[in-house]
Amino acid sequence: MSRSALVTVIVPVHNGERYIAWSTDTFNVEDICARIDAILPELRHDTPRVTDPFPDRVKAREAELRRIWAGCELRNDRIRAVAPVTFRPFDETLRDCVESLLAIARVQPKRRME
């Protein structure tokens, strides 16, 4: 790596402070396949029907965790205030992930018949 490629960023953070760097976008896992179809319609992704074959105790725990997650205040203002960071929209990241899975991992998605 050349010396010109190295960049030093000094941020006003005190020793011991912790920051989580995230975009604060949230989606339910069952909505991800539908989002893939929306951002890559040419893929003709066959969005599966959502099924939930888990026992009632697992469903109850999932519902409890979803309620907790829904009540969280997701923020990134502190990290953005001290570091020169911007977050990509989730759809861009998801599109890049799917395109990489297709091109590099050679994943073959299930496609709709048209």
Secondary structure by P-SEA (a helix, b strand, c coil): cccccbbbbbccccccbbbbbcccccccccaaaaaaaaaccccccccccccccccaaaaaaaaaaaaaaaaccccaaaaaaccccccccaaaaaaaaaaaaacccccccccccc
